Amino acid sequence: MFSSKEWKISKFGTSQKGRKVEYVVLDNRFWKNVSTCLKVVAHVMVVLRLVDSDVKPAMGFIYEEMDCAKEKIRSNFNNIKKK
């Protein structure tokens, strides 16, 4: 496993919990799950920023952006509903 010298000599890196964290972070499955989350969250954040902005857009515009976000998310997962 690759890790920095600072991590290996820190109290966190030498503890059992720290080694578990290191294992998780260096595991490819962890990064695959992070990638999956980002494929969804990035588009949802765009809609949330619109809703939360000081300038309130028309509801029709928000619904249009929500539909657009859904399509982009679907596209990110190659239209496979299970994902």
PDB file with one MODEL, atoms N, CA, C and O in Angstrom:
MODEL        1
ATOM      1  N   MET A   1       0.835  -1.190   0.000  1.00  0.00           N
ATOM      2  CA  MET A   1       0.000   0.000   0.000  1.00  0.00           C
ATOM      3  C   MET A   1       0.873   1.245   0.000  1.00  0.00           C
ATOM      4  O   MET A   1       1.928   1.285   0.632  1.00  0.00           O
ATOM      5  N   PHE A   2       0.419   2.242  -0.710  1.00  0.00           N
ATOM      6  CA  PHE A   2       1.145   3.502  -0.766  1.00  0.00           C
ATOM      7  C   PHE A   2       0.565   4.462   0.257  1.00  0.00           C
ATOM      8  O   PHE A   2      -0.653   4.624   0.329  1.00  0.00           O
ATOM      9  N   SER A   3       1.403   5.091   1.037  1.00  0.00           N
ATOM     10  CA  SER A   3       0.966   6.167   1.927  1.00  0.00           C
ATOM     11  C   SER A   3       2.170   7.022   2.271  1.00  0.00           C
ATOM     12  O   SER A   3       3.317   6.610   2.100  1.00  0.00           O
ATOM     13  N   SER A   4       1.890   8.209   2.753  1.00  0.00           N
ATOM     14  CA  SER A   4       2.970   9.145   3.029  1.00  0.00           C
ATOM     15  C   SER A   4       3.682   8.798   4.336  1.00  0.00           C
ATOM     16  O   SER A   4       3.146   8.099   5.195  1.00  0.00           O
ATOM     17  N   LYS A   5       4.913   9.313   4.455  1.00  0.00           N
ATOM     18  CA  LYS A   5       5.682   9.109   5.691  1.00  0.00           C
ATOM     19  C   LYS A   5       4.962   9.725   6.877  1.00  0.00           C
ATOM     20  O   LYS A   5       4.907   9.145   7.962  1.00  0.00           O
ATOM     21  N   GLU A   6       4.404  10.929   6.648  1.00  0.00           N
ATOM     22  CA  GLU A   6       3.706  11.631   7.733  1.00  0.00           C
ATOM     23  C   GLU A   6       2.563  10.785   8.284  1.00  0.00           C
ATOM     24  O   GLU A   6       2.356  10.714   9.495  1.00  0.00           O
ATOM     25  N   TRP A   7       1.828  10.149   7.385  1.00  0.00           N
ATOM     26  CA  TRP A   7       0.705   9.307   7.818  1.00  0.00           C
ATOM     27  C   TRP A   7       1.213   8.107   8.604  1.00  0.00           C
ATOM     28  O   TRP A   7       0.676   7.779   9.662  1.00  0.00           O
ATOM     29  N   LYS A   8       2.239   7.457   8.090  1.00  0.00           N
ATOM     30  CA  LYS A   8       2.743   6.246   8.745  1.00  0.00           C
ATOM     31  C   LYS A   8       3.269   6.499  10.149  1.00  0.00           C
ATOM     32  O   LYS A   8       3.179   5.619  11.006  1.00  0.00           O
ATOM     33  N   ILE A   9       3.820   7.688  10.404  1.00  0.00           N
ATOM     34  CA  ILE A   9       4.362   7.956  11.740  1.00  0.00           C
ATOM     35  C   ILE A   9       3.390   8.714  12.639  1.00  0.00           C
ATOM     36  O   ILE A   9       3.666   8.907  13.822  1.00  0.00           O
ATOM     37  N   SER A  10       2.252   9.145  12.088  1.00  0.00           N
ATOM     38  CA  SER A  10       1.275   9.870  12.912  1.00  0.00           C
ATOM     39  C   SER A  10       0.557   8.902  13.846  1.00  0.00           C
ATOM     40  O   SER A  10       0.562   7.690  13.629  1.00  0.00           O
ATOM     41  N   LYS A  11      -0.060   9.454  14.885  1.00  0.00           N
ATOM     42  CA  LYS A  11      -0.790   8.591  15.820  1.00  0.00           C
ATOM     43  C   LYS A  11      -2.009   7.963  15.146  1.00  0.00           C
ATOM     44  O   LYS A  11      -2.456   6.894  15.562  1.00  0.00           O
ATOM     45  N   PHE A  12      -2.551   8.609  14.115  1.00  0.00           N
ATOM     46  CA  PHE A  12      -3.689   8.041  13.399  1.00  0.00           C
ATOM     47  C   PHE A  12      -3.251   6.899  12.486  1.00  0.00           C
ATOM     48  O   PHE A  12      -3.920   5.869  12.396  1.00  0.00           O
ATOM     49  N   GLY A  13      -2.130   7.093  11.818  1.00  0.00           N
ATOM     50  CA  GLY A  13      -1.630   6.074  10.891  1.00  0.00           C
ATOM     51  C   GLY A  13      -1.154   4.817  11.581  1.00  0.00           C
ATOM     52  O   GLY A  13      -1.154   3.740  10.984  1.00  0.00           O
ATOM     53  N   THR A  14      -0.750   4.940  12.826  1.00  0.00           N
ATOM     54  CA  THR A  14      -0.256   3.769  13.547  1.00  0.00           C
ATOM     55  C   THR A  14      -1.348   3.065  14.351  1.00  0.00           C
ATOM     56  O   THR A  14      -1.127   1.976  14.880  1.00  0.00           O
ATOM     57  N   SER A  15      -2.524   3.685  14.444  1.00  0.00           N
ATOM     58  CA  SER A  15      -3.610   3.043  15.200  1.00  0.00           C
ATOM     59  C   SER A  15      -4.358   2.048  14.314  1.00  0.00           C
ATOM     60  O   SER A  15      -4.259   2.092  13.088  1.00  0.00           O
ATOM     61  N   GLN A  16      -5.092   1.170  14.945  1.00  0.00           N
ATOM     62  CA  GLN A  16      -5.859   0.170  14.210  1.00  0.00           C
ATOM     63  C   GLN A  16      -6.936   0.844  13.358  1.00  0.00           C
ATOM     64  O   GLN A  16      -7.153   0.455  12.210  1.00  0.00           O
ATOM     65  N   LYS A  17      -7.607   1.847  13.911  1.00  0.00           N
ATOM     66  CA  LYS A  17      -8.632   2.561  13.153  1.00  0.00           C
ATOM     67  C   LYS A  17      -8.015   3.292  11.968  1.00  0.00           C
ATOM     68  O   LYS A  17      -8.599   3.336  10.886  1.00  0.00           O
ATOM     69  N   GLY A  18      -6.850   3.855  12.173  1.00  0.00           N
ATOM     70  CA  GLY A  18      -6.158   4.550  11.090  1.00  0.00           C
ATOM     71  C   GLY A  18      -5.787   3.618   9.951  1.00  0.00           C
ATOM     72  O   GLY A  18      -5.886   3.986   8.781  1.00  0.00           O
ATOM     73  N   ARG A  19      -5.362   2.420  10.293  1.00  0.00           N
ATOM     74  CA  ARG A  19      -5.031   1.440   9.252  1.00  0.00           C
ATOM     75  C   ARG A  19      -6.276   1.006   8.481  1.00  0.00           C
ATOM     76  O   ARG A  19      -6.208   0.736   7.282  1.00  0.00           O
ATOM     77  N   LYS A  20      -7.422   0.939   9.182  1.00  0.00           N
ATOM     78  CA  LYS A  20      -8.676   0.609   8.504  1.00  0.00           C
ATOM     79  C   LYS A  20      -9.050   1.716   7.518  1.00  0.00           C
ATOM     80  O   LYS A  20      -9.478   1.444   6.396  1.00  0.00           O
ATOM     81  N   VAL A  21      -8.883   2.955   7.948  1.00  0.00           N
ATOM     82  CA  VAL A  21      -9.177   4.094   7.070  1.00  0.00           C
ATOM     83  C   VAL A  21      -8.264   4.053   5.846  1.00  0.00           C
ATOM     84  O   VAL A  21      -8.717   4.250   4.718  1.00  0.00           O
ATOM     85  N   GLU A  22      -6.997   3.800   6.071  1.00  0.00           N
ATOM     86  CA  GLU A  22      -6.028   3.715   4.974  1.00  0.00           C
ATOM     87  C   GLU A  22      -6.449   2.628   3.987  1.00  0.00           C
ATOM     88  O   GLU A  22      -6.400   2.836   2.774  1.00  0.00           O
ATOM     89  N   TYR A  23      -6.856   1.488   4.496  1.00  0.00           N
ATOM     90  CA  TYR A  23      -7.285   0.384   3.639  1.00  0.00           C
ATOM     91  C   TYR A  23      -8.494   0.783   2.793  1.00  0.00           C
ATOM     92  O   TYR A  23      -8.541   0.506   1.595  1.00  0.00           O
ATOM     93  N   VAL A  24      -9.464   1.433   3.423  1.00  0.00           N
ATOM     94  CA  VAL A  24     -10.673   1.850   2.706  1.00  0.00           C
ATOM     95  C   VAL A  24     -10.339   2.860   1.623  1.00  0.00           C
ATOM     96  O   VAL A  24     -10.797   2.730   0.488  1.00  0.00           O
ATOM     97  N   VAL A  25      -9.544   3.863   1.964  1.00  0.00           N
ATOM     98  CA  VAL A  25      -9.230   4.940   1.017  1.00  0.00           C
ATOM     99  C   VAL A  25      -8.402   4.429  -0.160  1.00  0.00           C
ATOM    100  O   VAL A  25      -8.524   4.947  -1.270  1.00  0.00           O
ATOM    101  N   LEU A  26      -7.585   3.448   0.064  1.00  0.00           N
ATOM    102  CA  LEU A  26      -6.762   2.922  -1.017  1.00  0.00           C
ATOM    103  C   LEU A  26      -7.455   1.810  -1.809  1.00  0.00           C
ATOM    104  O   LEU A  26      -6.897   1.284  -2.772  1.00  0.00           O
ATOM    105  N   ASP A  27      -8.662   1.464  -1.401  1.00  0.00           N
ATOM    106  CA  ASP A  27      -9.408   0.401  -2.077  1.00  0.00           C
ATOM    107  C   ASP A  27     -10.125   0.965  -3.311  1.00  0.00           C
ATOM    108  O   ASP A  27     -10.770   2.011  -3.234  1.00  0.00           O
ATOM    109  N   ASN A  28     -10.010   0.279  -4.428  1.00  0.00           N
ATOM    110  CA  ASN A  28     -10.651   0.734  -5.669  1.00  0.00           C
ATOM    111  C   ASN A  28     -12.170   0.803  -5.558  1.00  0.00           C
ATOM    112  O   ASN A  28     -12.796   1.653  -6.192  1.00  0.00           O
ATOM    113  N   ARG A  29     -12.765  -0.071  -4.768  1.00  0.00           N
ATOM    114  CA  ARG A  29     -14.227  -0.035  -4.608  1.00  0.00           C
ATOM    115  C   ARG A  29     -14.674   1.278  -3.978  1.00  0.00           C
ATOM    116  O   ARG A  29     -15.713   1.826  -4.346  1.00  0.00           O
ATOM    117  N   PHE A  30     -13.895   1.778  -3.037  1.00  0.00           N
ATOM    118  CA  PHE A  30     -14.205   3.057  -2.404  1.00  0.00           C
ATOM    119  C   PHE A  30     -14.285   4.157  -3.462  1.00  0.00           C
ATOM    120  O   PHE A  30     -15.236   4.939  -3.479  1.00  0.00           O
ATOM    121  N   TRP A  31     -13.303   4.214  -4.328  1.00  0.00           N
ATOM    122  CA  TRP A  31     -13.259   5.270  -5.344  1.00  0.00           C
ATOM    123  C   TRP A  31     -14.329   5.066  -6.403  1.00  0.00           C
ATOM    124  O   TRP A  31     -14.819   6.038  -6.978  1.00  0.00           O
ATOM    125  N   LYS A  32     -14.697   3.828  -6.669  1.00  0.00           N
ATOM    126  CA  LYS A  32     -15.803   3.572  -7.597  1.00  0.00           C
ATOM    127  C   LYS A  32     -17.103   4.112  -7.006  1.00  0.00           C
ATOM    128  O   LYS A  32     -17.908   4.713  -7.717  1.00  0.00           O
ATOM    129  N   ASN A  33     -17.306   3.896  -5.709  1.00  0.00           N
ATOM    130  CA  ASN A  33     -18.505   4.414  -5.040  1.00  0.00           C
ATOM    131  C   ASN A  33     -18.502   5.943  -5.003  1.00  0.00           C
ATOM    132  O   ASN A  33     -19.548   6.569  -5.180  1.00  0.00           O
ATOM    133  N   VAL A  34     -17.347   6.541  -4.777  1.00  0.00           N
ATOM    134  CA  VAL A  34     -17.243   8.000  -4.794  1.00  0.00           C
ATOM    135  C   VAL A  34     -17.610   8.522  -6.180  1.00  0.00           C
ATOM    136  O   VAL A  34     -18.346   9.501  -6.305  1.00  0.00           O
ATOM    137  N   SER A  35     -17.106   7.878  -7.198  1.00  0.00           N
ATOM    138  CA  SER A  35     -17.409   8.271  -8.575  1.00  0.00           C
ATOM    139  C   SER A  35     -18.904   8.182  -8.849  1.00  0.00           C
ATOM    140  O   SER A  35     -19.476   9.074  -9.475  1.00  0.00           O
ATOM    141  N   THR A  36     -19.530   7.122  -8.389  1.00  0.00           N
ATOM    142  CA  THR A  36     -20.968   6.951  -8.563  1.00  0.00           C
ATOM    143  C   THR A  36     -21.736   8.084  -7.887  1.00  0.00           C
ATOM    144  O   THR A  36     -22.669   8.640  -8.467  1.00  0.00           O
ATOM    145  N   CYS A  37     -21.348   8.417  -6.686  1.00  0.00           N
ATOM    146  CA  CYS A  37     -22.003   9.514  -5.956  1.00  0.00           C
ATOM    147  C   CYS A  37     -21.863  10.834  -6.699  1.00  0.00           C
ATOM    148  O   CYS A  37     -22.823  11.598  -6.805  1.00  0.00           O
ATOM    149  N   LEU A  38     -20.678  11.099  -7.206  1.00  0.00           N
ATOM    150  CA  LEU A  38     -20.442  12.356  -7.917  1.00  0.00           C
ATOM    151  C   LEU A  38     -21.256  12.454  -9.199  1.00  0.00           C
ATOM    152  O   LEU A  38     -21.661  13.548  -9.593  1.00  0.00           O
ATOM    153  N   LYS A  39     -21.498  11.329  -9.851  1.00  0.00           N
ATOM    154  CA  LYS A  39     -22.309  11.330 -11.068  1.00  0.00           C
ATOM    155  C   LYS A  39     -23.724  11.811 -10.796  1.00  0.00           C
ATOM    156  O   LYS A  39     -24.386  12.325 -11.698  1.00  0.00           O
ATOM    157  N   VAL A  40     -24.192  11.652  -9.583  1.00  0.00           N
ATOM    158  CA  VAL A  40     -25.537  12.087  -9.201  1.00  0.00           C
ATOM    159  C   VAL A  40     -25.502  13.476  -8.571  1.00  0.00           C
ATOM    160  O   VAL A  40     -26.237  14.373  -8.985  1.00  0.00           O
ATOM    161  N   VAL A  41     -24.660  13.643  -7.586  1.00  0.00           N
ATOM    162  CA  VAL A  41     -24.670  14.847  -6.767  1.00  0.00           C
ATOM    163  C   VAL A  41     -24.348  16.116  -7.558  1.00  0.00           C
ATOM    164  O   VAL A  41     -24.916  17.172  -7.282  1.00  0.00           O
ATOM    165  N   ALA A  42     -23.460  16.029  -8.518  1.00  0.00           N
ATOM    166  CA  ALA A  42     -23.072  17.213  -9.283  1.00  0.00           C
ATOM    167  C   ALA A  42     -24.288  17.859  -9.937  1.00  0.00           C
ATOM    168  O   ALA A  42     -24.419  19.083  -9.921  1.00  0.00           O
ATOM    169  N   HIS A  43     -25.165  17.068 -10.502  1.00  0.00           N
ATOM    170  CA  HIS A  43     -26.342  17.608 -11.186  1.00  0.00           C
ATOM    171  C   HIS A  43     -27.413  18.070 -10.195  1.00  0.00           C
ATOM    172  O   HIS A  43     -28.112  19.050 -10.450  1.00  0.00           O
ATOM    173  N   VAL A  44     -27.539  17.383  -9.089  1.00  0.00           N
ATOM    174  CA  VAL A  44     -28.498  17.786  -8.063  1.00  0.00           C
ATOM    175  C   VAL A  44     -28.072  19.126  -7.448  1.00  0.00           C
ATOM    176  O   VAL A  44     -28.918  19.967  -7.143  1.00  0.00           O
ATOM    177  N   MET A  45     -26.782  19.317  -7.271  1.00  0.00           N
ATOM    178  CA  MET A  45     -26.279  20.576  -6.701  1.00  0.00           C
ATOM    179  C   MET A  45     -26.629  21.781  -7.567  1.00  0.00           C
ATOM    180  O   MET A  45     -26.913  22.858  -7.044  1.00  0.00           O
ATOM    181  N   VAL A  46     -26.612  21.607  -8.873  1.00  0.00           N
ATOM    182  CA  VAL A  46     -26.978  22.707  -9.770  1.00  0.00           C
ATOM    183  C   VAL A  46     -28.410  23.150  -9.484  1.00  0.00           C
ATOM    184  O   VAL A  46     -28.686  24.346  -9.385  1.00  0.00           O
ATOM    185  N   VAL A  47     -29.311  22.194  -9.352  1.00  0.00           N
ATOM    186  CA  VAL A  47     -30.711  22.511  -9.076  1.00  0.00           C
ATOM    187  C   VAL A  47     -30.853  23.133  -7.691  1.00  0.00           C
ATOM    188  O   VAL A  47     -31.590  24.105  -7.525  1.00  0.00           O
ATOM    189  N   LEU A  48     -30.165  22.591  -6.705  1.00  0.00           N
ATOM    190  CA  LEU A  48     -30.259  23.132  -5.352  1.00  0.00           C
ATOM    191  C   LEU A  48     -29.744  24.569  -5.279  1.00  0.00           C
ATOM    192  O   LEU A  48     -30.301  25.390  -4.550  1.00  0.00           O
ATOM    193  N   ARG A  49     -28.688  24.876  -6.027  1.00  0.00           N
ATOM    194  CA  ARG A  49     -28.190  26.257  -6.051  1.00  0.00           C
ATOM    195  C   ARG A  49     -29.216  27.200  -6.644  1.00  0.00           C
ATOM    196  O   ARG A  49     -29.355  28.333  -6.182  1.00  0.00           O
ATOM    197  N   LEU A  50     -29.933  26.755  -7.657  1.00  0.00           N
ATOM    198  CA  LEU A  50     -30.993  27.587  -8.248  1.00  0.00           C
ATOM    199  C   LEU A  50     -32.089  27.872  -7.235  1.00  0.00           C
ATOM    200  O   LEU A  50     -32.536  29.010  -7.092  1.00  0.00           O
ATOM    201  N   VAL A  51     -32.516  26.837  -6.539  1.00  0.00           N
ATOM    202  CA  VAL A  51     -33.593  26.973  -5.565  1.00  0.00           C
ATOM    203  C   VAL A  51     -33.172  27.862  -4.400  1.00  0.00           C
ATOM    204  O   VAL A  51     -33.986  28.612  -3.863  1.00  0.00           O
ATOM    205  N   ASP A  52     -31.913  27.778  -4.015  1.00  0.00           N
ATOM    206  CA  ASP A  52     -31.422  28.499  -2.839  1.00  0.00           C
ATOM    207  C   ASP A  52     -30.885  29.901  -3.155  1.00  0.00           C
ATOM    208  O   ASP A  52     -30.479  30.617  -2.240  1.00  0.00           O
ATOM    209  N   SER A  53     -30.875  30.299  -4.405  1.00  0.00           N
ATOM    210  CA  SER A  53     -30.285  31.593  -4.746  1.00  0.00           C
ATOM    211  C   SER A  53     -31.182  32.740  -4.289  1.00  0.00           C
ATOM    212  O   SER A  53     -32.370  32.547  -4.032  1.00  0.00           O
ATOM    213  N   ASP A  54     -30.600  33.939  -4.191  1.00  0.00           N
ATOM    214  CA  ASP A  54     -31.351  35.127  -3.803  1.00  0.00           C
ATOM    215  C   ASP A  54     -32.344  35.533  -4.884  1.00  0.00           C
ATOM    216  O   ASP A  54     -33.427  36.039  -4.591  1.00  0.00           O
ATOM    217  N   VAL A  55     -31.961  35.304  -6.138  1.00  0.00           N
ATOM    218  CA  VAL A  55     -32.863  35.578  -7.250  1.00  0.00           C
ATOM    219  C   VAL A  55     -33.704  34.330  -7.461  1.00  0.00           C
ATOM    220  O   VAL A  55     -33.182  33.285  -7.851  1.00  0.00           O
ATOM    221  N   LYS A  56     -34.975  34.431  -7.210  1.00  0.00           N
ATOM    222  CA  LYS A  56     -35.856  33.263  -7.302  1.00  0.00           C
ATOM    223  C   LYS A  56     -36.354  33.082  -8.733  1.00  0.00           C
ATOM    224  O   LYS A  56     -37.130  33.899  -9.228  1.00  0.00           O
ATOM    225  N   PRO A  57     -35.910  32.014  -9.401  1.00  0.00           N
ATOM    226  CA  PRO A  57     -36.396  31.764 -10.759  1.00  0.00           C
ATOM    227  C   PRO A  57     -37.833  31.245 -10.737  1.00  0.00           C
ATOM    228  O   PRO A  57     -38.324  30.795  -9.702  1.00  0.00           O
ATOM    229  N   ALA A  58     -38.488  31.312 -11.873  1.00  0.00           N
ATOM    230  CA  ALA A  58     -39.858  30.820 -11.992  1.00  0.00           C
ATOM    231  C   ALA A  58     -39.875  29.306 -11.774  1.00  0.00           C
ATOM    232  O   ALA A  58     -38.914  28.605 -12.091  1.00  0.00           O
ATOM    233  N   MET A  59     -40.988  28.822 -11.228  1.00  0.00           N
ATOM    234  CA  MET A  59     -41.102  27.389 -10.942  1.00  0.00           C
ATOM    235  C   MET A  59     -40.924  26.552 -12.200  1.00  0.00           C
ATOM    236  O   MET A  59     -40.331  25.474 -12.149  1.00  0.00           O
ATOM    237  N   GLY A  60     -41.429  27.034 -13.323  1.00  0.00           N
ATOM    238  CA  GLY A  60     -41.273  26.295 -14.570  1.00  0.00           C
ATOM    239  C   GLY A  60     -39.816  26.083 -14.918  1.00  0.00           C
ATOM    240  O   GLY A  60     -39.438  25.020 -15.409  1.00  0.00           O
ATOM    241  N   PHE A  61     -38.992  27.097 -14.663  1.00  0.00           N
ATOM    242  CA  PHE A  61     -37.559  26.999 -14.929  1.00  0.00           C
ATOM    243  C   PHE A  61     -36.917  25.964 -14.015  1.00  0.00           C
ATOM    244  O   PHE A  61     -36.068  25.186 -14.449  1.00  0.00           O
ATOM    245  N   ILE A  62     -37.325  25.957 -12.752  1.00  0.00           N
ATOM    246  CA  ILE A  62     -36.776  24.981 -11.795  1.00  0.00           C
ATOM    247  C   ILE A  62     -37.157  23.560 -12.209  1.00  0.00           C
ATOM    248  O   ILE A  62     -36.317  22.660 -12.191  1.00  0.00           O
ATOM    249  N   TYR A  63     -38.424  23.359 -12.580  1.00  0.00           N
ATOM    250  CA  TYR A  63     -38.854  22.032 -13.029  1.00  0.00           C
ATOM    251  C   TYR A  63     -38.089  21.598 -14.279  1.00  0.00           C
ATOM    252  O   TYR A  63     -37.722  20.431 -14.414  1.00  0.00           O
ATOM    253  N   GLU A  64     -37.854  22.534 -15.183  1.00  0.00           N
ATOM    254  CA  GLU A  64     -37.085  22.227 -16.390  1.00  0.00           C
ATOM    255  C   GLU A  64     -35.665  21.791 -16.033  1.00  0.00           C
ATOM    256  O   GLU A  64     -35.141  20.835 -16.605  1.00  0.00           O
ATOM    257  N   GLU A  65     -35.045  22.499 -15.084  1.00  0.00           N
ATOM    258  CA  GLU A  65     -33.694  22.140 -14.641  1.00  0.00           C
ATOM    259  C   GLU A  65     -33.676  20.785 -13.930  1.00  0.00           C
ATOM    260  O   GLU A  65     -32.721  20.018 -14.059  1.00  0.00           O
ATOM    261  N   MET A  66     -34.748  20.501 -13.176  1.00  0.00           N
ATOM    262  CA  MET A  66     -34.837  19.196 -12.516  1.00  0.00           C
ATOM    263  C   MET A  66     -34.919  18.077 -13.560  1.00  0.00           C
ATOM    264  O   MET A  66     -34.253  17.050 -13.429  1.00  0.00           O
ATOM    265  N   ASP A  67     -35.729  18.279 -14.582  1.00  0.00           N
ATOM    266  CA  ASP A  67     -35.823  17.286 -15.645  1.00  0.00           C
ATOM    267  C   ASP A  67     -34.489  17.119 -16.364  1.00  0.00           C
ATOM    268  O   ASP A  67     -34.082  16.006 -16.697  1.00  0.00           O
ATOM    269  N   CYS A  68     -33.820  18.238 -16.596  1.00  0.00           N
ATOM    270  CA  CYS A  68     -32.507  18.201 -17.248  1.00  0.00           C
ATOM    271  C   CYS A  68     -31.507  17.422 -16.382  1.00  0.00           C
ATOM    272  O   CYS A  68     -30.728  16.622 -16.902  1.00  0.00           O
ATOM    273  N   ALA A  69     -31.529  17.654 -15.067  1.00  0.00           N
ATOM    274  CA  ALA A  69     -30.636  16.945 -14.147  1.00  0.00           C
ATOM    275  C   ALA A  69     -30.922  15.445 -14.172  1.00  0.00           C
ATOM    276  O   ALA A  69     -29.998  14.633 -14.178  1.00  0.00           O
ATOM    277  N   LYS A  70     -32.213  15.080 -14.187  1.00  0.00           N
ATOM    278  CA  LYS A  70     -32.583  13.658 -14.251  1.00  0.00           C
ATOM    279  C   LYS A  70     -32.035  13.009 -15.516  1.00  0.00           C
ATOM    280  O   LYS A  70     -31.505  11.899 -15.479  1.00  0.00           O
ATOM    281  N   GLU A  71     -32.168  13.713 -16.630  1.00  0.00           N
ATOM    282  CA  GLU A  71     -31.659  13.177 -17.896  1.00  0.00           C
ATOM    283  C   GLU A  71     -30.141  13.008 -17.869  1.00  0.00           C
ATOM    284  O   GLU A  71     -29.614  12.006 -18.351  1.00  0.00           O
ATOM    285  N   LYS A  72     -29.443  13.988 -17.305  1.00  0.00           N
ATOM    286  CA  LYS A  72     -27.982  13.899 -17.227  1.00  0.00           C
ATOM    287  C   LYS A  72     -27.552  12.748 -16.323  1.00  0.00           C
ATOM    288  O   LYS A  72     -26.588  12.043 -16.620  1.00  0.00           O
ATOM    289  N   ILE A  73     -28.271  12.564 -15.219  1.00  0.00           N
ATOM    290  CA  ILE A  73     -27.964  11.458 -14.306  1.00  0.00           C
ATOM    291  C   ILE A  73     -28.208  10.129 -15.015  1.00  0.00           C
ATOM    292  O   ILE A  73     -27.382   9.219 -14.946  1.00  0.00           O
ATOM    293  N   ARG A  74     -29.356  10.024 -15.703  1.00  0.00           N
ATOM    294  CA  ARG A  74     -29.658   8.811 -16.467  1.00  0.00           C
ATOM    295  C   ARG A  74     -28.562   8.535 -17.488  1.00  0.00           C
ATOM    296  O   ARG A  74     -28.124   7.398 -17.659  1.00  0.00           O
ATOM    297  N   SER A  75     -28.132   9.588 -18.158  1.00  0.00           N
ATOM    298  CA  SER A  75     -27.090   9.456 -19.170  1.00  0.00           C
ATOM    299  C   SER A  75     -25.767   8.994 -18.551  1.00  0.00           C
ATOM    300  O   SER A  75     -25.054   8.182 -19.142  1.00  0.00           O
ATOM    301  N   ASN A  76     -25.442   9.506 -17.375  1.00  0.00           N
ATOM    302  CA  ASN A  76     -24.216   9.094 -16.684  1.00  0.00           C
ATOM    303  C   ASN A  76     -24.196   7.607 -16.376  1.00  0.00           C
ATOM    304  O   ASN A  76     -23.131   7.000 -16.271  1.00  0.00           O
ATOM    305  N   PHE A  77     -25.379   7.026 -16.232  1.00  0.00           N
ATOM    306  CA  PHE A  77     -25.482   5.602 -15.921  1.00  0.00           C
ATOM    307  C   PHE A  77     -25.949   4.796 -17.128  1.00  0.00           C
ATOM    308  O   PHE A  77     -26.465   3.688 -16.985  1.00  0.00           O
ATOM    309  N   ASN A  78     -25.762   5.368 -18.324  1.00  0.00           N
ATOM    310  CA  ASN A  78     -26.115   4.692 -19.583  1.00  0.00           C
ATOM    311  C   ASN A  78     -27.554   4.193 -19.614  1.00  0.00           C
ATOM    312  O   ASN A  78     -27.847   3.129 -20.160  1.00  0.00           O
ATOM    313  N   ASN A  79     -28.439   4.974 -19.025  1.00  0.00           N
ATOM    314  CA  ASN A  79     -29.892   4.664 -18.987  1.00  0.00           C
ATOM    315  C   ASN A  79     -30.212   3.324 -18.355  1.00  0.00           C
ATOM    316  O   ASN A  79     -31.238   2.721 -18.670  1.00  0.00           O
ATOM    317  N   ILE A  80     -29.349   2.847 -17.466  1.00  0.00           N
ATOM    318  CA  ILE A  80     -29.605   1.602 -16.735  1.00  0.00           C
ATOM    319  C   ILE A  80     -30.246   1.973 -15.418  1.00  0.00           C
ATOM    320  O   ILE A  80     -29.587   2.497 -14.520  1.00  0.00           O
ATOM    321  N   LYS A  81     -31.549   1.698 -15.304  1.00  0.00           N
ATOM    322  CA  LYS A  81     -32.334   2.127 -14.150  1.00  0.00           C
ATOM    323  C   LYS A  81     -31.810   1.547 -12.833  1.00  0.00           C
ATOM    324  O   LYS A  81     -31.856   2.216 -11.800  1.00  0.00           O
ATOM    325  N   LYS A  82     -31.320   0.325 -12.865  1.00  0.00           N
ATOM    326  CA  LYS A  82     -30.843  -0.349 -11.647  1.00  0.00           C
ATOM    327  C   LYS A  82     -29.734   0.450 -10.957  1.00  0.00           C
ATOM    328  O   LYS A  82     -29.649   0.470  -9.729  1.00  0.00           O
ATOM    329  N   LYS A  83     -28.878   1.114 -11.763  1.00  0.00           N
ATOM    330  CA  LYS A  83     -27.780   1.872 -11.194  1.00  0.00           C
ATOM    331  C   LYS A  83     -28.299   3.123 -10.532  1.00  0.00           C
ATOM    332  O   LYS A  83     -27.517   3.903  -9.988  1.00  0.00           O
TER     333      LYS A  83
ENDMDL
END
